[in-house]
Amino acid sequence: METAYVALEGGRVVEARSRAPGTTRGELVFTTAYTGYEESLTDPSYEEQVLTFSYPLIGNYGVREERFESDRVHPRAVVARELTDDVAEWLTEEDVPAIDHLDTRDLVTGIREEGAMKCGIAAGPDATEEAARAELSECKGMSEHTDIGQQVSVAERHTHNPNGDGPHVALVDCGAKGSITSSLVERGAVVDILPYDATAADVEHLDPDILFISNGPGDPENFTAAHALVEEFVGEVPLAGICLGQQVIAGALDGETEKMDFGHRGVNQPVRDLRSGRVVMTTQNHGYTVSEPGRLEVTQVNVNDDTPEGLESDDLDVITRQYHPEANPGPNDSLDFFDDVLALAEDAELTA
Ligand SMILES: NC(=O)CC[C@H](N)C(=O)O
């Protein structure tokens, strides 16, 4: 058996089995999702993180490309109680270290008590505790990855569904999941994908019906170009956002964001709509939250901890969600968000 080591912030080193070799480092987080490992592992919002699955068996229905949310695996390493051969082979091909046969309950309890933490990993025939510790000592905090958008965004603008008869969406790709685009395209929208550092001139040139800021990794405060776009176009073009998109939009509209202790990652996070009282189960993957909504109204909250899950403004034509209405993985209960986004794009009466 090939060995692996995880060195944790605070000094502890945990021994495990190597399933895909290599040394790496990242912020250790966990997801409680019990299904949808292909979607989670290809979600760009996990960039620079080490993803622990609290569900004990990962890989039991194989690996199929049509379920991927992007063209590569984004976590820097993968941790589970038991990884199947299919997943281990996929991660080996992708050059992403993976480890199993460790007590993930203990790891998850540690993260819940102490918060998401830095870690270093060494896995494979040459793995040593020292190598894992050396990785840990090089590990940066998430907010220190100041240009993380560049690692996950498209380099050039491109258009999906150019002949669609629906509204024209300018989607700023801060690390967008593929299902966001497909959810819009399925509803007839023409979707222009713009790099994370698109300028106001780039957006003006497209003259979209709505400006949509995507999900993405790391600290929302590091997405300064998207922040500037929101400041520039608020009140002129309707705005929508998912996850990092909600955080960036709130931050640009006099709101604030902060880091959570261990975040929300899973597919059964309950969200209450404050107007209807309806609760839906949602997919989530975030470590930051909006702490002050600024010029926006909180319309939905997390049932567990009351953090803002939906922000809106009728006057400014803004609608955002902290969770992932596009699901993948997870429940489809909130897909109607995309109908609301496109209705806002069509009906907005902004005249500035
Ligand atoms: N999925 C996302 O867009 C995550 C947003 C942000 N990186 C966070 O962790 O809170």
The ligand as a Gaussian input file, in Angstrom:
#p B3LYP/6-31G(d) Opt

LIG

0 1
 N      -19.216000      28.966000      -5.496000
 C      -18.794000      30.201000      -5.365000
 O      -18.987000      31.071000      -6.221000
 C      -17.975000      30.508000      -4.152000
 C      -17.768000      31.966000      -3.881000
 C      -16.585000      32.273000      -2.983000
 N      -15.370000      31.819000      -3.580000
 C      -16.772000      31.642000      -1.623000
 O      -16.112000      30.699000      -1.286000
 O      -17.611000      32.074000      -0.871000

